[in-house]
Amino acid sequence: MHMRMRRATSVLMPAVLILAGVGMAHAQGTSTPAGQQKGIVIYEAFEGGANSEGQVTTLTTSAAYNFNQHFSAGVGISIYFDHASSSSITGSTSSSGIGNAFVMLHGVWKNPTLNYATSLTGSAPTGDSRKGLSTGHATFDWDNRLDHDIGPLTPFADAGLANSVTDTRFFLRPFTSFGKVAHFAAGTDVDLSHSFSLTLSAYDIAPWGTQTVFSRFVNQGSTGKGGQHGRPFELNHETTGTSGLTRDNGYTAGLSVSPKPYLDLGIGYTRSVHFALNTVSFGVGINLSSFFSRRTGTSIK
């Protein structure tokens, strides 16, 4: 455990020192539409990521109810469209299908000293584990975030516990996993004005105990090739082993823009240092509740 903590500190400390040297920050909202408006929020997100392994694309529909400015709860489900790169993996096929249905609880508290947000997400194994769309187990992710507003920047620190390495906004991973992990991130959001914002961050995944990895690109019954840089998801559909299977660290840069109150756009780049993967991602999100209420002049309660 001490070695994992030292390793996480070595990854995150440069980001923290940079933020301290800059000495200013700007507020960031959550990456979900929760808290933007009271009542029901229906959100549609189309996201994708591409690297040397292939392309992962998702269409996620979620519905949340914002009780007030602090609390919200919601449900959602994703549809996946995965396509393996023939140059890196053989014996695999493109696959698509429904992923895991999920429920989410979210809380946020803002004050001049420090902003705090926490979220708990649980998922049911409704996806096909033979295609890498599920682990075949129920999963959870408890995430906590602290940030502070200083000028045009918002430095933040993020930590959580989960039993699966989950995707992030700018990193759709080429695998799903089952096993205990702690995850950390630190960085800053930069307000570029005119609805543009830039996110710069470093992350660390610190697993422990037995881990199982399910490839999204090598289907059950197929055999892949490669396996360099500790990539078990290139060789087999399912691999069980030690914590080294899912340990990872890296950094992310992402650009977001909201040209309309109901429209969110984003592009990003993530470098996975451990797996030596460079992923380019995009995202398009539409707050359907806000969109239709503006068109009809009514709101959803």
Backbone torsions as a table, in degrees:
resi	resn	phi	psi	omega
1	MET	NA	-41.6	179.8
2	HIS	-63.4	-37.5	178.3
3	MET	-65.5	-38.3	178.9
4	ARG	-65.0	-40.5	-179.9
5	MET	-66.7	-40.8	177.9
6	ARG	-63.9	-38.8	-179.8
7	ARG	-66.3	-43.4	177.9
8	ALA	-62.6	-39.9	-179.5
9	THR	-64.9	-38.7	-179.1
10	SER	-65.6	-29.2	178.2
11	VAL	-78.1	-42.2	-171.4
12	LEU	-87.5	-24.7	-174.6
13	MET	-60.1	-40.7	177.1
14	PRO	-57.4	-39.9	179.5
15	ALA	-65.2	-41.5	-179.9
16	VAL	-64.3	-41.3	179.9
17	LEU	-65.4	-38.6	178.0
18	ILE	-62.3	-44.8	-179.4
19	LEU	-63.4	-40.5	-179.9
20	ALA	-65.5	-37.4	179.6
21	GLY	-68.2	-37.1	178.9
22	VAL	-68.9	-43.6	172.6
23	GLY	72.2	25.2	174.9
24	MET	-153.2	157.9	-176.6
25	ALA	-153.4	169.8	179.3
26	HIS	-137.5	145.6	-175.2
27	ALA	-66.0	146.9	174.5
28	GLN	-125.8	140.2	171.8
29	GLY	-82.4	175.0	177.6
30	THR	-73.3	162.9	-180.0
31	SER	-79.2	-4.2	177.1
32	THR	-109.0	161.8	-178.8
33	PRO	-74.8	-1.8	-178.0
34	ALA	-58.8	136.9	177.0
35	GLY	91.0	-8.1	-177.6
36	GLN	-77.1	-32.5	-179.3
37	GLN	-152.1	146.7	-179.9
38	LYS	-75.9	144.1	-180.0
39	GLY	104.0	-155.7	-175.4
40	ILE	-84.4	134.2	175.7
41	VAL	-122.5	118.8	175.9
42	ILE	-106.2	123.5	-171.3
43	TYR	-127.1	134.9	179.2
44	GLU	-119.4	125.6	-177.8
45	ALA	-127.3	129.0	175.2
46	PHE	-115.5	115.0	-173.7
47	GLU	-132.8	154.6	178.8
48	GLY	-156.2	156.6	177.2
49	GLY	-144.3	146.1	-178.6
50	ALA	-136.0	136.5	172.5
51	ASN	-147.6	-166.2	-176.5
52	SER	-66.1	-18.7	178.8
53	GLU	-76.9	-33.8	-176.5
54	GLY	150.2	-156.5	-178.2
55	GLN	-125.2	135.5	173.9
56	VAL	-118.9	124.2	-179.4
57	THR	-129.1	137.5	-178.9
58	THR	-131.3	149.6	171.2
59	LEU	-122.9	111.8	-173.7
60	THR	-114.2	128.4	174.8
61	THR	-111.7	128.4	179.3
62	SER	-137.5	152.3	176.0
63	ALA	-133.7	126.5	-178.6
64	ALA	-128.0	153.4	174.4
65	TYR	-117.8	118.9	177.4
66	ASN	-88.8	108.6	-179.2
67	PHE	-70.5	-38.3	177.5
68	ASN	-163.7	-164.1	-177.4
69	GLN	-72.6	-7.8	-177.2
70	HIS	-107.0	-39.3	-168.8
71	PHE	-122.5	144.3	173.8
72	SER	-151.2	159.1	177.8
73	ALA	-144.3	148.4	-177.1
74	GLY	-160.8	175.5	178.1
75	VAL	-136.5	161.2	178.5
76	GLY	-170.8	173.3	177.5
77	ILE	-156.0	150.3	-178.8
78	SER	-118.7	150.6	170.3
79	ILE	-114.2	129.4	-176.1
80	TYR	-104.5	145.0	173.2
81	PHE	-131.4	100.7	-174.8
82	ASP	-110.3	140.5	179.9
83	HIS	-140.2	118.2	-178.1
84	ALA	-78.7	149.6	174.6
85	SER	-82.6	121.4	-177.6
86	SER	-67.1	-19.2	-178.7
87	SER	-78.1	-20.5	-176.9
88	SER	-113.1	-23.3	-176.1
89	ILE	-136.7	131.6	177.8
90	THR	-114.6	161.5	178.8
91	GLY	74.5	11.2	-178.0
92	SER	-113.8	165.0	179.5
93	THR	-134.4	162.2	172.8
94	SER	-70.1	148.0	-179.6
95	SER	-143.1	154.7	177.3
96	SER	-149.8	160.6	179.0
97	GLY	159.7	178.8	-179.4
98	ILE	-76.6	135.9	175.5
99	GLY	-89.5	-157.8	-178.8
100	ASN	-79.3	135.5	170.0
101	ALA	-73.1	144.4	-176.3
102	PHE	-137.8	156.2	172.8
103	VAL	-122.5	151.3	-176.3
104	MET	-143.2	141.1	172.5
105	LEU	-120.9	136.0	-173.8
106	HIS	-138.7	137.6	176.3
107	GLY	-136.4	142.9	180.0
108	VAL	-144.1	137.5	177.9
109	TRP	-133.4	124.0	-178.1
110	LYS	-116.5	137.2	173.8
111	ASN	-152.0	166.8	-175.5
112	PRO	-61.0	-25.6	-177.4
113	THR	-82.8	-49.5	-175.4
114	LEU	-158.6	137.7	175.2
115	ASN	-99.1	139.4	-180.0
116	TYR	-131.9	135.2	176.4
117	ALA	-134.5	141.3	176.6
118	THR	-135.6	146.7	179.1
119	SER	-145.4	145.7	176.1
120	LEU	-127.5	120.7	-179.1
121	THR	-119.6	128.9	175.7
122	GLY	-122.1	143.5	-178.5
123	SER	-129.6	150.4	175.9
124	ALA	-104.1	145.8	-175.7
125	PRO	-76.8	64.1	179.8
126	THR	-84.8	-15.3	178.5
127	GLY	-81.0	164.9	-178.8
128	ASP	-86.0	110.4	-179.3
129	SER	-67.3	-22.4	178.9
130	ARG	-68.5	-20.3	177.5
131	LYS	-103.4	2.3	-177.6
132	GLY	77.5	17.8	-179.4
133	LEU	-91.0	-3.8	-179.7
134	SER	-159.7	162.0	174.1
135	THR	-92.0	-8.9	-173.9
136	GLY	81.2	6.8	-179.9
137	HIS	-131.5	156.2	169.2
138	ALA	-70.1	140.9	-178.0
139	THR	-129.2	162.2	176.8
140	PHE	-142.7	158.3	174.5
141	ASP	-147.6	117.0	176.4
142	TRP	-106.5	116.6	-173.5
143	ASP	-120.4	143.6	-179.6
144	ASN	-135.0	138.2	-176.2
145	ARG	-136.4	135.8	172.7
146	LEU	-120.2	136.0	174.1
147	ASP	-149.2	168.5	-176.5
148	HIS	-148.4	139.8	-177.3
149	ASP	-91.0	122.5	172.2
150	ILE	-142.3	105.2	179.5
151	GLY	62.7	-137.2	-176.6
152	PRO	-83.8	1.5	-177.7
153	LEU	-115.4	154.5	172.3
154	THR	-131.3	91.5	173.2
155	PRO	-64.8	143.9	180.0
156	PHE	-142.8	155.7	172.0
157	ALA	-131.3	138.5	-173.2
158	ASP	-134.7	136.2	177.7
159	ALA	-147.2	146.9	-179.6
160	GLY	-160.2	169.6	176.3
161	LEU	-125.3	143.8	-178.4
162	ALA	-156.3	170.2	171.6
163	ASN	-116.5	24.5	176.3
164	SER	-161.7	141.3	173.7
165	VAL	-79.8	112.0	-173.5
166	THR	-98.1	163.0	175.0
167	ASP	-69.9	157.1	173.2
168	THR	-120.3	177.5	-175.3
169	ARG	-59.3	-36.9	-176.6
170	PHE	-113.5	17.5	179.6
171	PHE	-150.2	95.0	171.8
172	LEU	-88.7	108.0	-171.1
173	ARG	-74.1	153.2	178.7
174	PRO	-80.8	14.4	-179.8
175	PHE	-153.9	162.6	166.0
176	THR	-115.7	162.7	-177.2
177	SER	-145.5	162.3	174.9
178	PHE	-135.5	122.0	-177.6
179	GLY	156.2	156.6	-175.0
180	LYS	-71.7	132.2	178.4
181	VAL	-142.7	150.9	165.1
182	ALA	-111.1	142.2	179.5
183	HIS	-130.0	142.7	-176.0
184	PHE	-134.0	151.0	174.3
185	ALA	-154.0	149.5	174.8
186	ALA	-148.8	145.7	-179.3
187	GLY	174.9	-154.2	179.2
188	THR	-149.4	149.4	169.0
189	ASP	-103.8	138.2	-177.1
190	VAL	-117.5	122.2	177.1
191	ASP	-81.4	112.0	-179.1
192	LEU	-93.9	3.8	-178.1
193	SER	69.6	171.2	-178.3
194	HIS	54.9	37.9	176.5
195	SER	71.6	9.3	177.6
196	PHE	-97.6	142.4	173.6
197	SER	-144.3	148.6	-178.9
198	LEU	-117.8	134.4	176.8
199	THR	-114.3	127.4	175.8
200	LEU	-125.9	125.5	-175.3
201	SER	-155.1	161.6	170.8
202	ALA	-120.5	149.1	-178.5
203	TYR	-134.4	160.5	176.1
204	ASP	-145.3	133.2	174.8
205	ILE	-109.4	119.5	-176.8
206	ALA	-119.7	91.1	-179.1
207	PRO	-87.0	164.5	170.8
208	TRP	-149.1	153.5	-178.8
209	GLY	80.1	-169.7	-178.6
210	THR	-68.9	136.1	179.1
211	GLN	-125.1	143.1	174.7
212	THR	-124.8	129.2	-178.2
213	VAL	-112.0	132.4	176.8
214	PHE	-114.9	118.3	-179.4
215	SER	-72.5	140.1	174.6
216	ARG	-87.0	-10.8	-174.1
217	PHE	-115.8	-23.0	174.8
218	VAL	-103.7	105.6	-176.4
219	ASN	-74.6	162.7	179.2
220	GLN	-58.9	132.2	-178.4
221	GLY	91.4	-6.2	179.1
222	SER	-105.7	160.6	177.5
223	THR	-124.8	132.8	-179.6
224	GLY	-102.6	-172.1	177.9
225	LYS	-135.0	167.2	179.4
226	GLY	106.4	-122.7	-179.8
227	GLY	90.3	6.6	177.2
228	GLN	-67.8	159.5	175.9
229	HIS	56.8	32.8	176.7
230	GLY	66.7	37.7	-179.1
231	ARG	-100.1	85.0	179.5
232	PRO	-67.5	-23.2	-177.6
233	PHE	-72.4	-6.6	174.0
234	GLU	-85.9	-23.0	-171.9
235	LEU	-97.1	-45.7	-174.1
236	ASN	-133.4	158.6	176.2
237	HIS	-69.6	-42.4	-178.3
238	GLU	-130.0	129.0	-179.7
239	THR	-134.4	128.9	177.7
240	THR	-116.5	135.8	-178.6
241	GLY	-171.8	-152.0	-176.4
242	THR	-83.6	-177.1	-177.3
243	SER	-63.9	-19.5	179.4
244	GLY	-63.3	-17.5	-179.2
245	LEU	-64.0	-36.1	-173.8
246	THR	-116.7	-2.2	178.8
247	ARG	-61.4	137.3	-176.7
248	ASP	-159.4	158.4	171.5
249	ASN	-155.2	159.8	-179.0
250	GLY	174.1	-160.6	-177.4
251	TYR	-147.9	159.4	-173.6
252	THR	-137.6	143.8	169.9
253	ALA	-131.7	128.3	-177.7
254	GLY	-140.4	143.3	179.2
255	LEU	-116.2	126.6	-178.3
256	SER	-122.9	148.2	177.2
257	VAL	-146.8	141.5	176.4
258	SER	-122.7	84.8	-177.6
259	PRO	-66.3	-23.8	176.2
260	LYS	-131.4	154.3	-179.6
261	PRO	-58.1	-24.3	-176.8
262	TYR	-102.0	-1.0	-172.8
263	LEU	-120.9	127.5	177.2
264	ASP	-121.8	128.9	178.7
265	LEU	-124.6	148.3	179.6
266	GLY	-158.6	149.3	170.8
267	ILE	-134.1	151.6	-176.8
268	GLY	-156.6	167.3	176.4
269	TYR	-136.1	131.8	177.2
270	THR	-127.7	131.3	174.8
271	ARG	-107.6	113.3	172.6
272	SER	-87.2	110.4	-176.8
273	VAL	-69.7	-46.0	-176.4
274	HIS	-63.2	-46.6	-178.3
275	PHE	-88.7	-3.6	-179.2
276	ALA	53.8	50.2	-179.5
277	LEU	-117.0	136.3	173.9
278	ASN	-112.2	116.2	-175.8
279	THR	-116.7	128.5	174.3
280	VAL	-105.6	131.7	-173.8
281	SER	-130.8	162.9	175.1
282	PHE	-142.0	161.3	176.9
283	GLY	-154.2	140.8	175.0
284	VAL	-131.6	120.9	-179.6
285	GLY	-125.0	138.8	179.8
286	ILE	-127.5	122.4	172.5
287	ASN	-82.6	95.3	-174.9
288	LEU	-63.7	-33.6	179.4
289	SER	-63.0	-45.2	179.9
290	SER	-68.4	-39.5	-179.0
291	PHE	-61.5	-50.3	-176.9
292	PHE	-73.7	-31.1	178.8
293	SER	-68.3	-33.1	177.8
294	ARG	-70.4	-35.5	-178.9
295	ARG	-73.5	-34.1	-176.6
296	THR	-100.6	-13.2	-178.7
297	GLY	77.2	16.9	178.0
298	THR	-121.9	170.7	177.5
299	SER	-127.8	154.0	179.8
300	ILE	-91.6	123.7	-179.7
301	LYS	-114.2	NA	NA
